[in-house]
Amino acid sequence: MADLRQATLYGILDTGYTPRARWQETARALLEGGVGILQVRAKGAPPAEVEALAREVLPLCARAGVPLIVNDHIDVAARLTSAGAHVGQDDISPAEARAVLGPGRILGLSTHSPAQIAGALENARYLDYFAVGPVFATPTKPTYEPVGLDLVAHAASLSPPLPFFCIGGIKLHNVEQVLAAGARRVVVVSGLLLAEDPAKAARAFRRTIEAAEP
């Protein structure tokens, strides 16, 4: 299993931003730019379509040595060799997700409050990372209230045994605020997918993250 502590930039290949015609091209660009994890997210799509999308990029991730994560669809992830999964607070529990996914696969959980972070840490034996957000307002999650930088600082203050990634509205113009609050790993969606050159954008994010004070 990949060492997620070394992964600073988490990319999400989202059907809401990336048309099927550009699916593999965008995945290649994100991997070329140095994302340490790549997630496939296709909200509202049937499992068969999610699996097809994941299978298109799984070989690219394997060649790059980058873990592929499937959003929500645990059964799909379990059918794909080496793929991991990410679940939300309204999905099945980490214990149930781990039982379906099996050992040796990456499993992540979304958190949106101190209580949910505490819950993630209580379930650390099932998880490999957790996400904190949305830090800023984002059209990707329009119904979620931004958690702000205070929750980032709270997560960092715990020195958690699991790596955590901050997500939600993170762009090049505000990522330094997230890092200053204590984050060392971020998830970027539209900031990469809507960039004229996603690979160049990914490299710029990585340089900013890596230049932050430890």
Summary of the structure (lengths in Angstrom):
residues: 214
radius of gyration: 15.7
end to end distance: 24.4
largest distance: 43.5
contacts: 731
relative contact order: 0.16
helix: 43%
strand: 16%
